[in-house]
Amino acid sequence: MQDNSSNKDPREIWQSQPAETSRLTPEEIRQRAKKLQGKTRRVLLGWITVSLLIVGISVFGMVWIHSPLVRTIFAFSITWSVAGQFFVNRRRRSSMLSEEVLPDTGLNSYRMEVERKRYISTHFLLCIFGPSVLAIGTLAVQLVSFARTRGSISHTAPFLTMLAIWIVGVFVIRMRDQRELKREIDELIQLENANG
């Protein structure tokens, strides 16, 4: 008897293998939902921290700079940041209440957690990045104009460099989070197809 598999391409052999359909137990699905919920909580805690930093920077700017226009911009960034936190957390509280009404199936809690993460991800630019850039950008413009009047604009270069690195870093991390969210959504779809 001859072995014809040695004449075939390894890629063809690999691709001709039957696909595995893995069925997860409800406990494993609940564990995934719990893990995703922990990630979401960490993101929200980070958002609260950033909002507090925005408030701190804005209050510092309002005390340091006496221009009514600049103070108004800082007050607006504080209001924007606090309002963003309110709306994101209000949505989170209402989804937690609806979770209590629905029966706790692992797949259902996983689906709700993925939807919550998607909601948070779509509101990042509006609720966190916008007020951050407004407050820090306003402070940066004021620092540069102050340094220009003193003739020491080169002293602002480290701050502006760190600001540029921060903005690039935010977008790199955001792209990574988007890929992770897409993976979570794909896993949810596979789980729904396999278990439903």
N, C-alpha and C positions, 0 to 999 in steps of 0.2 A: 504494500500500500504506500502510495507516494504522498508526501506532505506538500500540498500546493501553497500553503501559507507562506513558505519561504520565498516564493516568487512574487508575492504581492507587496505592494508598497505599505509600509507601516501606517501611514496616514489613512489609507483605505481601510485597513483592518480596524483601526481605532474608530473611524467614523461609522463603520458598519455595526459596531457594538450596539445592543439595545440600550435605549436611554433608561436611566434609573428614575423611578418616581418615588421620591421619599415622602412618606406620610409622617408628619410630626404628631406627637401626642399632644393633647390639650395642655398638659403641664409644661411641655417645651415651648408651646406658643405663649403661654402665660409668662414664662421666664423671659422670652424675647420682648414681650410687651413691657415687662417690668424694667428690663435693661434700657429699652428705648425711653421709658418714662424718666429714668434716672438721668439720661443724657439731656432730655428736654428740660428737666429741673435745673441742671447745671447751666444750660444756655440762658434760661430765664434769670438765674442768679447773676450771671455775667451781665445781662441787660440791666438789672437793677444797679449793679456796681457802676456800669458806664453812665447810667442816668444820674447817679449820685456825683460822679466825676463832672458831668456836664453842669450840674447845679453848682458844684464847687468852683469850677472854672468861671462860670457866669457871674457868680457872686463876687469872686476875686476881680473880674473885669469891671463889674459895676462899681466896686469900691475904688479901684485904681484909676479908671477912666471917667472923666466927668462930662463927657459929651452926651447930651440927651438922646441923640440918635443911636449911639453905641449902647447906651444903657437899655434902650428899647429893644435893640437886637438881642442883647443878652437875656432880657426878661422874656422875650419871645422864645428863645431857645430853651429856657427853663420850662415855660408853659408847654411847649411842643414835646419835650422829653417826658414830663409828668403825664401829659395826656396820652402819649403813646404807651406808657406803662399801664395806665388805667385801662385802656381799651384792650391791650393784649391780655392782661390779667383778668379782666371781666369776661372775655371770651373763654379763658381757661377755666374760670369758676363755673360758667354755665355749662361747659362740656363735662366738667366733673359731676355736676348735679344730674345731667342726663345719663351719665355712667351709672349713678346709683339707681336710677329707675329701670334701666335695661338689665336683663339677666347677664351675669358675668360669664360669658364664654370667652375662652382664651383668644379666639380669632376676632371676636367683637372688640375686646379691649385693645388688641394689637392694631386693628383698623382705626380705632379712635385715636390711638397714640400717633400713628402715622399721619392722620389728618391734622392733629394738633401740631405736629412738627412741620407739616407743610404750611399751615397757617402762620406759624411763627417765622418760618423761612421767608415767606412772601412779604411779611411786614417788617423785615429787618431794615431795609433802606429807609422806609418811611418813619419808623418809630425810634431807631437808634442812630443809624449812620447820618441821617439828615441833621438832627439837632447837634450831633457831635461835630460835624463839619462846620455848621454854622457858628457854634461857640468857639471852637478852636481856630477856625479861619478868621473870625472877627478879632480874636486875641492876637493872632499872628500878624494880621494887617496893622493893628495898633502898635505892636512891638517893632515892626519894620519901619513904620512911619516915625516912631519915637527914636529909633536908632539912626534913621536918616537925618533927623534934625541935629543929632549929636555927632554925626560924622563917623559913626562906628557900625555901619551896616554889616560889616563882615562878622560881627559878634552874633548876629542872628542866624548865620549859616548852619550851625549845629542843630538849632531848633527846627529850622525849615527842612533840613535833611531828615531829621527824625520824623517830622510830620509826613514827608513824602514816603518814607519807608513804612510808616504806619498805614497810610492809605493803600499802598500796594499790598501790604500784608493782609489787610482786611479783605481785599478782593481775592487774594490767593486762598485764604481760609474759607471764604464764602463759596468759591468754586469747589473746594474739597467737600464742604457740607452739602452742596447741591448734588454732587456725585453720590455721596452717602445716602441722601434722601431718595435719589432715583433708585439706588440699590434696594432700599427698604420698601419702596413702592413695588418694585419688581418681585421681591420676595413675598409681599402681601398678595399680589396677584397670583403667584404660583401656589401659595398656601390656600387661597380661596378656590382655585381650580382643583387642587388635589383633595381638599377636604370638603368641598361643597358639591 
